[in-house]
Amino acid sequence: MTLDNCQHVLLGCCTEAVDFLRQIGSLEHVRFHDRLNVIDGRNTLTIEASRLPAPLHLLPSIARSPFFSRRAKADLYMLMPALMLREAGKGETARDYMRGIGCTQELLERLVEPVVVSALNETSEQASGKYARMVLVESLLKSRRGYRLGVPTVPQSELIGKPGLAYLESRGCDVRLRCRVRSVRVRDGAVRWLELTSGERMEFDRYVAAVPPDALARMGVNTRGGERLGWRPIVSAHLIFDGQTPALEPACVVGQPFGWVFSKGPDVGYVEVVASAAGDLMDLGKDELLALARRAAATADRVLEDMPLRKGIVCRWRRATFATLACDAHRPAAETPTSNLVLAGDWTGTDWPATIESAVRSGRAAASALLEAA
């Protein structure tokens, strides 16, 4: 089996990413779920759209759930207009912003925090109020389909790698894999050639750098602020149980370090559990992490509590996404002072957090910059 580092997902509001996958012919490998399950071990909140128009479409499913108190439901109705009308202040954290528009502790802990941690890979105390507001509005309020969770049914290599490669080669591109660039030689304000680790030089008219800022810096390219971005980790646990497992819907588990549970292969007993904003978990041992992951999986379905674990694999990704607070000052545009070089990557200035959506938008911005320059 091919295992990703971590389960990547899309939301219905990620329109550019959806269009990109459709363009390379792999959108059929993404299953969009019309129901989002949020579980605390006692109650389950199932968020789904009603016939009401946005931004009211999700309210009936929340109103009839025992997940929130009556007071919290009433507070939510008051919170929605404020969320849509008031922007976050510069440098304001997500927690301070939400408090400032009247968000109660119950709504913060049981609705806002799970969304912010899942989407931004940061707690509300760490995350930017601007990006937290954007995620909440885009996913829950702006459109009827924005909240839908798209979960790939194949690994990233099958979703993007191979179909992307086929798409490029069918249009005459020469794609070289496992071909490392040692340095980028710039002279008189333009890139003159690339030097590979093999010693080979490669010369082109124009260049797109689509690698993280730390890799760019090692190649000798000015990241234009990207080196000052902070980074947040993610931990994922791949649990292979001894026997078939239930075909679970994706579940968000509240109040535990591992916050998402995905059924990856019920026939082979494969469940993946993901911990975002995982700074406190990075130095724990494998057995401790597997125990926490199993607890989250059992919260999603009690059947998994007593099933023997045949194999457990832990992946730690220290630089999974960039920190959002004050990040805009360090996210460069596609264009660079180097006349024939443009930048791409989810960390560049797309106005989206570190997501597949941001990566796609950055690529299209780089392509537009190249075409305009040409």
C-alpha positions as CSV (number, residue, x, y, z in Angstrom):
1,M,0.0,0.0,0.0
2,T,1.1,3.5,-0.8
3,L,0.6,5.8,2.3
4,D,0.6,9.6,2.2
5,N,2.3,11.5,4.9
6,C,-1.0,12.9,5.9
7,Q,-4.6,12.8,4.6
8,H,-5.1,15.8,2.4
9,V,-8.7,17.1,1.8
10,L,-10.5,19.7,-0.1
11,L,-13.6,21.8,0.7
12,G,-16.3,22.7,-1.7
13,C,-15.1,26.4,-1.4
14,C,-11.7,25.3,-3.0
15,T,-13.0,26.1,-6.5
16,E,-9.6,26.5,-8.1
17,A,-8.3,23.2,-6.8
18,V,-11.5,21.4,-7.9
19,D,-11.1,22.9,-11.4
20,F,-7.4,21.9,-11.5
21,L,-8.2,18.3,-10.6
22,R,-11.0,18.3,-13.2
23,Q,-8.5,19.6,-15.8
24,I,-5.9,16.9,-15.2
25,G,-8.6,14.2,-15.1
26,S,-8.5,13.1,-11.5
27,L,-11.5,14.8,-9.8
28,E,-13.3,11.5,-10.0
29,H,-11.0,10.2,-7.3
30,V,-12.3,12.8,-4.8
31,R,-15.5,11.9,-2.8
32,F,-17.4,14.9,-1.5
33,H,-19.4,14.3,1.7
34,D,-22.6,16.2,2.2
35,R,-22.5,15.5,5.9
36,L,-19.8,16.6,8.4
37,N,-19.7,14.7,11.7
38,V,-18.3,16.4,14.8
39,I,-18.0,14.1,17.8
40,D,-17.2,14.7,21.4
41,G,-17.7,11.1,22.8
42,R,-21.2,11.8,24.0
43,N,-23.0,13.7,21.2
44,T,-22.5,14.0,17.5
45,L,-23.2,17.1,15.5
46,T,-24.0,16.3,11.9
47,I,-23.7,19.4,9.7
48,E,-25.6,19.3,6.4
49,A,-27.3,21.7,4.1
50,S,-31.0,22.3,4.3
51,R,-33.2,23.9,1.6
52,L,-32.5,27.4,3.0
53,P,-30.2,29.7,1.1
54,A,-26.7,30.6,2.3
55,P,-25.8,31.7,4.9
56,L,-28.7,30.1,6.7
57,H,-28.4,26.7,5.0
58,L,-26.6,24.9,7.8
59,L,-28.6,26.3,10.7
60,P,-31.4,23.7,10.9
61,S,-28.9,20.8,11.3
62,I,-27.2,22.7,14.1
63,A,-30.5,23.8,15.7
64,R,-31.8,20.2,16.1
65,S,-28.6,18.8,17.4
66,P,-28.0,18.2,21.2
67,F,-24.3,19.0,20.6
68,F,-24.9,22.7,21.6
69,S,-26.8,24.2,24.5
70,R,-29.9,26.3,23.7
71,R,-27.9,29.4,24.8
72,A,-25.1,28.5,22.4
73,K,-27.5,28.1,19.5
74,A,-29.1,31.5,20.2
75,D,-25.6,33.0,20.4
76,L,-24.7,31.5,17.0
77,Y,-27.6,33.2,15.3
78,M,-26.3,36.5,16.7
79,L,-22.7,35.7,15.8
80,M,-23.2,35.1,12.1
81,P,-24.0,38.7,11.0
82,A,-21.0,40.0,13.0
83,L,-18.7,37.4,11.4
84,M,-19.8,38.4,7.9
85,L,-19.6,42.1,8.5
86,R,-16.6,42.7,10.7
87,E,-13.1,42.1,9.4
88,A,-10.3,41.1,11.7
89,G,-7.7,43.7,12.8
90,K,-4.1,43.5,11.7
91,G,-2.2,41.2,14.0
92,E,-5.4,40.1,15.7
93,T,-5.5,36.4,16.7
94,A,-8.4,34.2,15.8
95,R,-9.4,33.9,19.5
96,D,-9.3,37.7,20.1
97,Y,-11.3,38.3,16.9
98,M,-14.0,35.8,17.7
99,R,-14.2,37.1,21.3
100,G,-14.5,40.6,19.9
101,I,-17.6,39.8,17.8
102,G,-19.3,38.0,20.7
103,C,-18.3,34.4,20.3
104,T,-18.9,32.5,23.6
105,Q,-16.6,30.0,25.1
106,E,-18.8,27.1,24.1
107,L,-19.0,28.1,20.5
108,L,-15.3,28.8,20.4
109,E,-14.3,25.4,21.8
110,R,-16.9,23.2,20.0
111,L,-17.3,24.9,16.6
112,V,-14.7,27.6,15.9
113,E,-11.6,25.8,17.3
114,P,-12.2,22.5,15.4
115,V,-12.6,24.5,12.1
116,V,-9.6,26.7,12.7
117,V,-7.3,23.8,13.7
118,S,-8.4,21.7,10.8
119,A,-8.1,24.4,8.2
120,L,-5.1,26.4,9.4
121,N,-3.2,23.8,11.4
122,E,-3.1,26.2,14.3
123,T,-5.0,26.8,17.5
124,S,-7.2,29.9,17.7
125,E,-4.6,31.5,20.0
126,Q,-1.9,31.1,17.4
127,A,-3.9,31.7,14.1
128,S,-4.5,34.9,12.3
129,G,-8.0,36.4,12.8
130,K,-8.0,37.3,9.1
131,Y,-7.5,33.8,7.9
132,A,-9.8,32.2,10.5
133,R,-12.6,34.5,9.5
134,M,-11.9,33.7,5.8
135,V,-12.1,30.0,6.5
136,L,-15.3,30.3,8.5
137,V,-17.0,32.5,6.0
138,E,-15.9,30.6,2.9
139,S,-16.7,27.1,4.2
140,L,-19.8,27.7,6.4
141,L,-21.5,30.8,5.3
142,K,-20.8,32.0,1.7
143,S,-22.2,29.2,-0.4
144,R,-24.4,26.1,0.1
145,R,-21.6,23.8,-1.1
146,G,-18.6,25.4,0.6
147,Y,-18.7,23.2,3.6
148,R,-18.6,19.9,1.7
149,L,-15.5,17.8,2.6
150,G,-13.7,16.3,-0.4
151,V,-11.6,13.3,0.6
152,P,-9.4,11.7,-2.1
153,T,-9.9,7.9,-2.4
154,V,-6.3,7.5,-3.8
155,P,-2.9,8.6,-2.6
156,Q,-1.5,12.0,-3.7
157,S,0.7,10.4,-6.2
158,E,-2.4,9.0,-7.9
159,L,-4.5,12.1,-7.4
160,I,-1.9,14.7,-8.7
161,G,1.5,13.2,-9.4
162,K,0.7,10.7,-12.2
163,P,-2.2,12.5,-13.8
164,G,-0.3,15.8,-13.7
165,L,2.7,14.1,-15.3
166,A,0.6,12.6,-18.0
167,Y,-1.1,16.0,-18.6
168,L,2.2,17.7,-19.1
169,E,3.8,15.0,-21.2
170,S,0.8,14.9,-23.5
171,R,1.5,18.6,-24.3
172,G,5.1,18.2,-25.2
173,C,6.7,18.8,-21.8
174,D,10.0,17.1,-20.8
175,V,9.6,16.1,-17.2
176,R,12.6,14.9,-15.2
177,L,12.0,13.2,-11.9
178,R,14.6,12.7,-9.1
179,C,16.6,15.5,-10.7
180,R,17.9,17.9,-8.0
181,V,18.9,21.5,-8.6
182,R,22.0,22.4,-6.7
183,S,22.0,26.1,-7.5
184,V,20.4,28.8,-9.6
185,R,22.9,31.1,-11.3
186,V,21.7,34.7,-11.5
187,R,23.7,37.3,-13.4
188,D,22.8,40.9,-14.4
189,G,19.3,40.5,-13.0
190,A,18.3,37.3,-14.8
191,V,18.7,33.5,-14.3
192,R,21.4,32.3,-16.7
193,W,21.4,28.6,-15.9
194,L,20.6,25.8,-13.4
195,E,23.3,23.6,-12.0
196,L,22.1,20.1,-11.1
197,T,23.7,17.9,-8.4
198,S,24.9,15.7,-11.2
199,G,27.0,18.7,-12.5
200,E,24.8,19.2,-15.6
201,R,23.9,22.8,-16.5
202,M,20.4,23.5,-17.9
203,E,19.5,26.8,-19.6
204,F,16.0,28.2,-20.4
205,D,14.4,31.4,-21.4
206,R,12.2,31.6,-18.3
207,Y,11.9,29.8,-14.9
208,V,9.3,29.0,-12.3
209,A,10.5,28.0,-8.8
210,A,7.8,25.9,-7.1
211,V,9.7,24.7,-4.1
212,P,9.5,25.8,-0.4
213,P,11.4,28.9,0.7
214,D,14.1,27.0,2.6
215,A,14.9,25.0,-0.6
216,L,15.0,28.2,-2.6
217,A,17.5,29.7,-0.2
218,R,19.8,26.7,-0.4
219,M,19.8,27.2,-4.2
220,G,20.9,30.8,-3.7
221,V,17.6,32.4,-4.7
222,N,16.2,35.4,-2.7
223,T,13.0,34.2,-1.1
224,R,11.8,37.8,-0.7
225,G,10.7,37.2,2.9
226,G,9.7,33.6,2.7
227,E,12.6,32.6,5.0
228,R,10.9,34.5,7.8
229,L,7.7,32.5,7.7
230,G,7.0,30.3,10.8
231,W,5.9,26.7,10.4
232,R,3.5,24.4,12.1
233,P,3.7,20.6,12.4
234,I,1.2,17.8,11.7
235,V,1.3,14.2,13.0
236,S,-0.7,11.4,11.3
237,A,-1.1,7.8,12.5
238,H,-1.9,4.9,10.1
239,L,-3.7,2.2,12.0
240,I,-3.9,-1.3,10.4
241,F,-6.3,-3.3,12.5
242,D,-6.5,-7.1,12.5
243,G,-9.8,-7.6,10.7
244,Q,-12.3,-5.5,8.8
245,T,-13.2,-2.1,10.2
246,P,-16.4,-0.1,9.9
247,A,-16.8,2.1,6.8
248,L,-16.8,5.3,8.7
249,E,-17.7,8.7,7.4
250,P,-14.9,11.2,8.1
251,A,-15.3,12.4,11.6
252,C,-13.9,15.5,13.5
253,V,-13.2,14.5,17.1
254,V,-13.4,17.4,19.6
255,G,-11.2,17.8,22.6
256,Q,-8.5,15.3,21.7
257,P,-5.0,15.8,20.2
258,F,-5.9,13.7,17.1
259,G,-8.8,15.6,15.6
260,W,-9.8,13.7,12.4
261,V,-10.5,10.1,11.7
262,F,-10.7,8.7,8.2
263,S,-11.7,5.2,7.0
264,K,-9.1,4.4,4.3
265,G,-9.7,0.7,3.6
266,P,-12.3,-1.1,5.6
267,D,-11.6,-4.4,3.9
268,V,-8.0,-4.3,5.1
269,G,-8.7,-2.7,8.4
270,Y,-7.0,0.6,7.6
271,V,-7.9,3.8,9.5
272,E,-5.9,7.1,9.4
273,V,-6.0,9.6,12.2
274,V,-4.6,13.1,11.9
275,A,-3.5,15.6,14.6
276,S,-3.2,19.2,13.4
277,A,-1.6,22.0,15.4
278,A,0.6,19.1,16.7
279,G,3.4,21.0,18.3
280,D,2.9,19.3,21.7
281,L,3.0,15.9,20.1
282,M,6.2,16.1,18.1
283,D,8.5,14.7,20.8
284,L,6.2,12.0,22.1
285,G,7.2,8.4,21.4
286,K,5.5,6.2,18.8
287,D,3.6,4.1,21.4
288,E,2.2,7.2,23.0
289,L,1.1,8.7,19.7
290,L,-0.5,5.4,18.6
291,A,-2.4,5.2,21.9
292,L,-3.8,8.8,21.4
293,A,-4.7,8.0,17.8
294,R,-6.5,4.8,18.9
295,R,-8.5,6.8,21.4
296,A,-9.6,9.2,18.7
297,A,-10.5,6.4,16.4
298,A,-12.5,4.7,19.2
299,T,-14.4,7.9,19.8
300,A,-15.5,7.9,16.2
301,D,-16.6,4.3,16.4
302,R,-16.5,2.2,19.6
303,V,-16.0,-1.0,17.6
304,L,-12.4,0.1,17.1
305,E,-11.8,0.3,20.9
306,D,-11.2,-3.4,21.3
307,M,-9.9,-4.4,17.9
308,P,-6.3,-5.6,18.0
309,L,-3.9,-3.4,16.1
310,R,-1.7,-5.3,13.6
311,K,0.5,-2.4,12.6
312,G,0.8,1.3,13.4
313,I,2.8,3.8,11.4
314,V,3.4,7.4,12.6
315,C,4.4,10.2,10.3
316,R,5.6,13.5,11.7
317,W,5.8,16.5,9.4
318,R,7.5,19.4,11.2
319,R,7.1,22.0,8.4
320,A,3.6,21.0,7.2
321,T,2.1,24.5,6.9
322,F,3.1,28.1,7.5
323,A,2.0,30.1,10.5
324,T,-0.7,32.6,9.5
325,L,-0.3,35.4,12.1
326,A,1.5,38.3,10.3
327,C,2.4,35.9,7.4
328,D,1.3,38.4,4.7
329,A,4.4,40.5,5.3
330,H,6.6,37.5,4.3
331,R,4.6,36.0,1.4
332,P,6.0,37.3,-1.9
333,A,4.1,37.8,-5.2
334,A,4.7,35.6,-8.2
335,E,6.9,38.2,-9.9
336,T,10.5,38.7,-8.6
337,P,13.2,41.3,-9.3
338,T,14.9,38.6,-11.4
339,S,13.4,39.3,-14.8
340,N,12.9,35.7,-16.0
341,L,12.1,34.0,-12.7
342,V,8.6,33.7,-11.0
343,L,7.6,32.0,-7.8
344,A,4.9,29.5,-7.1
345,G,3.9,27.5,-4.0
346,D,1.2,27.6,-1.4
347,W,3.4,29.9,0.8
348,T,3.4,32.7,-1.8
349,G,1.0,35.6,-1.7
350,T,-2.3,34.0,-2.7
351,D,-4.4,35.3,0.2
352,W,-5.2,31.7,1.1
353,P,-3.7,29.6,3.9
354,A,-1.4,26.7,3.2
355,T,-3.7,24.4,1.2
356,I,-4.0,22.7,-2.2
357,E,-6.2,25.6,-3.2
358,S,-3.4,28.1,-2.4
359,A,-0.9,26.0,-4.4
360,V,-3.2,25.9,-7.5
361,R,-3.8,29.7,-7.3
362,S,-0.1,30.3,-7.0
363,G,0.6,28.2,-10.1
364,R,-1.9,30.1,-12.1
365,A,-0.5,33.4,-10.9
366,A,3.0,32.3,-11.9
367,A,1.7,31.3,-15.4
368,S,-0.1,34.6,-15.8
369,A,3.1,36.5,-14.8
370,L,5.1,34.5,-17.4
371,L,2.6,35.1,-20.2
372,E,2.4,38.8,-19.4
373,A,6.2,39.1,-19.4
374,A,6.4,37.2,-22.7
